[in-house]
Amino acid sequence: MADAEGPVPGPTQVNGIVTDDQYGAQMAELAGGGWVVVYADDSTGSSTEDIRAAIYNADGTLKATDILVNTSVTGRQIEPS
């Protein structure tokens, strides 16, 4: 990952929810700068997972986290892309 100054050093935690498992993270650049990370979240305590996202500004600061992406709750939502 990089911001306007160059590479962002070290790992960055994107999930604010830390219970159970979050996995399968995928990252994409956004038009105009910044990036979004999507990931599967298994913190609901049920047999279904959610797809959540975190959005970063071009300067590397966090804009939003733990955004629920999927609107379907039938079955498992496990393959963010």
N, C-alpha and C positions, 0 to 999 in steps of 0.2 A: 504494500500500500504506500501511497505517496500523497503529500500535500503540496501546496505551492512552494514550499521550501525544499522539497525533495522527499526521500523515503521516510516513512514514519518508523521510528526505531522500535524493535521488539514486537512481541505478540500483543494483540489488542483484544480484550474481551468484549464481545458484541452483545451478549445476552445479559439482561438484568435479572431474569428468572434463573435461579441456579439450583432449584430442586430437581431431582430425577435427572433425565438425560436431555441434552440438546446436541444435535449432530447433523452431519451432511451439509455443512456450510458451503455456500456458493457466493461469489462476489461479482459485481458488475459495476463498471463506471457509469456515471450519470452525465447526461448532456449538461454542459455548463460547469462541470467540475463536481467533485464529490463521488461517493460510491454508495452502493447498497449491498448489504449482506443478508441473505435469506438462509434459514435453517429450520430443521425439524425440531419440535419441542414436545417432550413427553412428560410434562410436569402436571398435567391435568388429573392424573391419578385414575384415568379410565383406560379403556382399550383403544382409544384413538389418540393420535398425535395431531398437533397443529403445525402449520407453517407460519413462522414469524419472521420479521425483518428488523434490521437496524439501518438507519440512514446517517451518513457522515457528510459534513460540509467539505468543500474543496480544501479548507485549511486543516482538515483532519479532526475537527471537533465533532462531537456527537450531536446530531440534530434530533433524532428520535430512536427509541429502542423498544423492543418487545411489541411491535406492531403486528396484530393478527392479520395474516394475509389471506388465508383460506376462508371461504364463506360456507363451504360444505362441511358438515360434521358427520356425514355418513361414511363409515369406514376409516381406514388409516390414511393420513396425509403425511407421507414420509419422504417424498422425493422433490425437494426444492430445486428449482433450476432457473 
